[in-house]
Each structure stands twice: as C-alpha cells, then as structure tokens.
C-alpha cells in the first residue's frame, strides 16, 4: 500500500511549493492578461485604489454640484467614470509590471 503522505512533488519541498502557489501571475497573451487583472490579490488592490482615488476625484470635480442638488444624469455618469479611470490606470500598471518577456 502506498504512503498517502507522499506526493509527486516530494523532493521539491513545501517551501518551494508554497512559493510557487503564491507566485504572481505573468502574461504574454491578452487571455492571460485578463486572468492577471482578475487575480484576486491584484483585483482587491486595484478596487481599493479606484475607491480612494475615485472618491478624491469625485470630491474635487462633482461634490459641489451634488451637494447643491444640481446633479443631472450626466453628472452621475461622470461620477461613475471618475471611479473607472483609476481602476483602469491601476490595472494598466499591474499589466506593465507582470508582462512576461
């Protein structure tokens, strides 16, 4: 009977296996780039950046209009885009940093 505590990766060691499991993804095709952007650790950071920077930009550009009650549909649309811009920029940074050469 085989020993259940062994695996095909024995000899590599648990530290190397753990490092490989937590290694950041790299990309060279657009399909891989989407996987990188959706990688949970990166996605959490890019969303956090978008919320912080987007809120600052919203406060600078639209808050006075909203506070005075003059917000139109266009103002709310601009507000949504205000959050998408830092999300896109932070993802572009992730993609530049993670590109496989």
Secondary structure, 3 states (H helix, E strand, C coil): CCCCCCCCCCCCCHHHHHHHHHCCCCECCHHHHHHHHCCHHHHHHHHHHHHHHHHHHHHHHCHHHHHCCCCCHHHHHHHHHHHHHHHHHHHHHHHHHHECC
